């Protein structure tokens, strides 16, 4: 019975950790969505990845500026 109790406690701890992970992931997703909405509202800047140089750039009103 001692082994079952330990396994049961380990299972409960695993469930708690997984639930915490889900909560953190959901909160992060909400923040990313909100940030994306705020960024679009500020001027519609869109991140553009330059395929040739593999650098990230920001497109602003017809021009592209480095985002490093």
Backbone as numpy.savetxt, mean C-alpha at the origin, in Angstrom:
# Nx Ny Nz CAx CAy CAz Cx Cy Cz
-3.13 -33.98 26.42 -3.95 -32.77 26.42 -3.09 -31.51 26.42
-1.92 -31.62 27.01 -1.04 -30.46 27.04 -0.65 -30.01 25.64
-0.43 -30.98 24.72 -0.07 -30.67 23.34 -1.20 -29.97 22.61
-2.44 -30.41 22.86 -3.59 -29.78 22.21 -3.76 -28.35 22.67
-3.56 -28.11 23.93 -3.69 -26.75 24.46 -2.66 -25.83 23.82
-1.44 -26.30 23.67 -0.39 -25.50 23.04 -0.74 -25.24 21.58
-1.21 -26.26 20.88 -1.59 -26.09 19.47 -2.77 -25.14 19.35
-3.72 -25.26 20.27 -4.88 -24.37 20.26 -4.45 -22.93 20.50
-3.54 -22.72 21.43 -3.05 -21.36 21.69 -2.29 -20.81 20.48
-1.50 -21.67 19.85 -0.76 -21.25 18.66 -1.73 -20.88 17.54
-2.79 -21.65 17.37 -3.79 -21.36 16.34 -4.48 -20.03 16.62
-4.83 -19.80 17.89 -5.47 -18.53 18.25 -4.54 -17.35 18.01
-3.27 -17.53 18.34 -2.30 -16.46 18.13 -2.14 -16.18 16.64
-2.10 -17.23 15.83 -1.99 -17.07 14.38 -3.20 -16.33 13.83
-4.38 -16.67 14.30 -5.60 -15.98 13.86 -5.53 -14.51 14.25
-5.08 -14.21 15.46 -4.96 -12.82 15.90 -3.98 -12.04 15.02
-2.85 -12.65 14.70 -1.86 -11.99 13.86 -2.42 -11.76 12.46
-3.10 -12.74 11.91 -3.68 -12.58 10.58 -4.77 -11.51 10.56
-5.57 -11.45 11.59 -6.59 -10.39 11.68 -5.94 -9.02 11.78
-4.88 -8.91 12.57 -4.15 -7.63 12.66 -3.58 -7.24 11.30
-3.04 -8.22 10.58 -2.50 -7.97 9.25 -3.58 -7.45 8.32
-4.76 -8.06 8.37 -5.88 -7.63 7.52 -6.29 -6.20 7.84
-6.34 -5.87 9.11 -6.72 -4.52 9.53 -5.70 -3.50 9.04
-4.41 -3.81 9.22 -3.36 -2.90 8.76 -3.40 -2.74 7.25
-3.58 -3.83 6.52 -3.65 -3.77 5.06 -4.85 -2.93 4.60
-5.98 -3.08 5.26 -7.17 -2.30 4.90 -6.94 -0.82 5.16
-6.33 -0.49 6.29 -6.04 0.91 6.60 -5.05 1.50 5.60
-4.05 0.74 5.23 -3.08 1.20 4.24 -3.76 1.42 2.89
-4.63 0.52 2.49 -5.35 0.67 1.23 -6.20 1.94 1.24
-6.86 2.22 2.35 -7.66 3.45 2.45 -6.79 4.68 2.31
-5.61 4.67 2.94 -4.71 5.82 2.86 -4.17 6.01 1.45
-3.86 4.92 0.77 -3.35 5.00 -0.60 -4.43 5.56 -1.52
-5.65 5.09 -1.37 -6.76 5.59 -2.20 -6.99 7.06 -1.93
-6.99 7.47 -0.66 -7.20 8.87 -0.31 -6.08 9.74 -0.87
-4.85 9.27 -0.76 -3.70 10.01 -1.29 -3.83 10.17 -2.80
-4.24 9.12 -3.47 -4.41 9.17 -4.92 -5.48 10.18 -5.29
-6.58 10.18 -4.57 -7.66 11.15 -4.84 -7.19 12.57 -4.59
-6.45 12.78 -3.49 -5.94 14.11 -3.18 -4.98 14.59 -4.25
-4.13 13.70 -4.71 -3.15 14.06 -5.73 -3.84 14.45 -7.03
-4.86 13.70 -7.42 -5.60 14.03 -8.64 -6.31 15.36 -8.49
-6.83 15.64 -7.30 -7.55 16.89 -7.06 -6.60 18.09 -7.07
-5.32 17.87 -6.76 -4.35 18.96 -6.70 -3.90 19.43 -8.08
-4.18 18.69 -9.10 -3.76 19.14 -10.41 -3.65 18.04 -11.42
-4.10 16.89 -11.07 -4.12 15.80 -12.03 -2.75 15.27 -12.41
-1.77 15.40 -11.53 -0.44 14.89 -11.83 -0.49 13.36 -11.89
0.15 12.80 -12.87 0.18 11.34 -13.00 1.63 10.88 -13.05
1.94 9.84 -12.34 3.28 9.26 -12.40 3.47 8.56 -13.73
4.61 8.77 -14.32 4.93 8.15 -15.59 6.27 7.46 -15.44
6.35 6.22 -15.85 7.62 5.50 -15.79 8.24 5.51 -17.18
9.47 6.02 -17.25 10.19 6.05 -18.50 10.74 4.65 -18.77
10.20 3.98 -19.77 10.57 2.60 -20.06 12.05 2.47 -20.43
12.61 3.47 -21.10 13.97 3.38 -21.58 14.98 3.49 -20.44
14.74 4.43 -19.50 15.71 4.64 -18.42 15.26 4.05 -17.10
14.03 3.55 -17.03 13.47 2.96 -15.80 13.48 3.94 -14.63
13.20 5.20 -14.91 13.09 6.20 -13.84 11.65 6.66 -13.75
11.25 7.06 -12.56 9.90 7.58 -12.36 9.91 9.08 -12.58
8.91 9.55 -13.27 8.78 10.97 -13.54 7.35 11.40 -13.27
7.14 12.69 -13.08 5.80 13.23 -12.88 5.44 14.08 -14.09
4.27 13.82 -14.64 3.80 14.60 -15.79 3.00 15.78 -15.25
3.37 17.00 -15.68 2.66 18.20 -15.26 2.38 19.06 -16.47
1.15 19.31 -16.76 0.69 20.20 -17.82 1.58 20.17 -19.06
1.77 19.01 -19.64 2.48 18.89 -20.89 3.97 18.68 -20.77
4.55 18.86 -19.57 5.98 18.64 -19.42 6.18 17.44 -18.48
7.38 16.92 -18.51 7.72 15.82 -17.61 8.92 16.25 -16.79
8.80 16.10 -15.47 9.87 16.49 -14.56 10.35 15.27 -13.80
11.64 15.26 -13.43 12.18 14.14 -12.62 11.54 14.13 -11.25
11.30 12.92 -10.76 10.71 12.74 -9.43 11.68 11.98 -8.53
12.94 12.34 -8.54 13.93 11.61 -7.74 14.38 12.42 -6.57
